[in-house]
Amino acid sequence: MQISACSEAELIYFLEAAHRNRWGHVVIVSHSFEMLANRWSSRSLCPVSHRIQRFEGLCKFLDRNRDRFQSSLFQELDLAENSEPFTAPVKGKLRLTALRIAEQGIDRLIQRWK
């Protein structure tokens, strides 16, 4: 899951589905520049507030659900530990995908006007 490529609702939906399917691991990816706008222009860098809020929302969800989800770094993982075998991939929800696409479109319009 990439934080800037999914909505908060999609991230949570995916984590819930992975938990139901008894997946042993889920990888959450973020790049150091994802929370900044104007990376490719001569304008000043500025934070992208809704991406920061999305990340904070994901962190709050994980904090509230510590009994089901443990976050760690790759170096902390024991990939040899037993976990349920991989099952079918999680399929997205059309409603969540549509909301994310709308959110991304609005984000692009806002960034052009800044």
SULSUL-V420987 format. One line per field, one symbol per residue. phi: phi as a letter, one per 20 degrees, with the letter a starting at -180 (. if undefined). burial: # if it has 24 or more other ideal C-beta (glycine too) atoms within 12 Angstrom, else .. A space follows every 50 residues. Layout:
# SULSUL-V420987
phi=???
burial=???
This chain:
# SULSUL-V420987
phi=.dgedcfgffgfgfffffffemffbcdddbdfefeddmfdcefffbfeff ffffffffffffffdgfdcdebegfefdfeffbfffdgffefegffffff ffffffgfffffef
burial=#.##.###.######..##...#.##.#........#..........#.# #..##..#..##......#....................#.....#...# ..#...#...#...
